[in-house]
Amino acid sequence: MQRIALGKGLDALIPEARSGGETVREIKIGEIIPGKYQPRRHFNPEKQMELVESIREKGVIQPIIVRSNKDGYELIAGERRLRAAHEAGMERIPAIVREMSNEDALEIGLIENIQRQDINPIEEAGAYQQLIREFHITQDVLSKKVGKDRSSITNSLRLLKLPQSIQEEVIKETISMGHARAILSLDNEKEQQEACEMIVKKGLSVREAETLVKKIKENVSRETSKEPIKKPVIDIALESCVEKMMQSLGTKVRINQTAKGAGKIEIEFYSQEDLDRIMEKIR
């Protein structure tokens, strides 16, 4: 059998396919259900129609990947091909059937989409978050699994902090990941929304968006400086507690105490891995 080219990351997860040991079957499309761990949620209609026409002319060149379940098969990788084959009127599709864990299913679906550049930045970030939360892996482990450096993973996850409306602009490709990173440097949602609207309306480049964000920050700073400064009453004992906790935990700590002595402690963390590190120190 001719070797099926899967790419380095996907090849590593499917060693039999790499050596040509996988069996490709023709499976009825009606027996395949959508994958529970498919990272992709949005499809470009024009690109999808191009794929439909290509499949009508040449068929499905690369098999999809599925795993068995009680109702037939669950899709793991190749959702665009499956949809296009159905739209092209095909009744069967070439597929590799492989048993795998839920974690491997999500990894393979994510890696395939990244390698094909078929997934938008928000979907990619959501898949990273799902892997971290559902399978309790660190960003370091995740970066090795998907072949990206940790800073790329961190920057990707930060996109999920944007308001939903701005995430939608990233999905629609009206703004890029570079625009989104610039917007993220603003402190509040209102400023972020205003910046996004300006970027879309004027069609600003990433560099121009960064300049816009800088001006917004400067305007906010000037407005703030006009307000009378209220000197806080500093509790030396409380400040000492905060300082000790920050040194011990390695992160920002705030203590808010009422006049009656009650209060709350706020400890900042920046990722699941960071939270796990803090919890270990507390234990």
Secondary structure, DSSP 8 states (H G I E B T S, - for coil): -------HHHHHH-HHHHHT---EEEEEGGGEE--TT-------HHHHHHHHHHHHHH---S-EEEEEETTEEEEEE-HHHHHHHHHTT-SEEEEEE----HHHHHHHHHHHHHHHT-S-HHHHHHHHHHHHHHH---HHHHHHHHT--HHHHHHHHHGGGS-HHHHHHHHTTSS-HHHHHHHHTSSSHHHHHHHHHHHHHHT--HHHHHHHHHHHHHHHHHHHHHS--------HHHHHHHHHHHHHHTS-EEEEE-TTS-EEEEE--SSHHHHHHHHHHH-
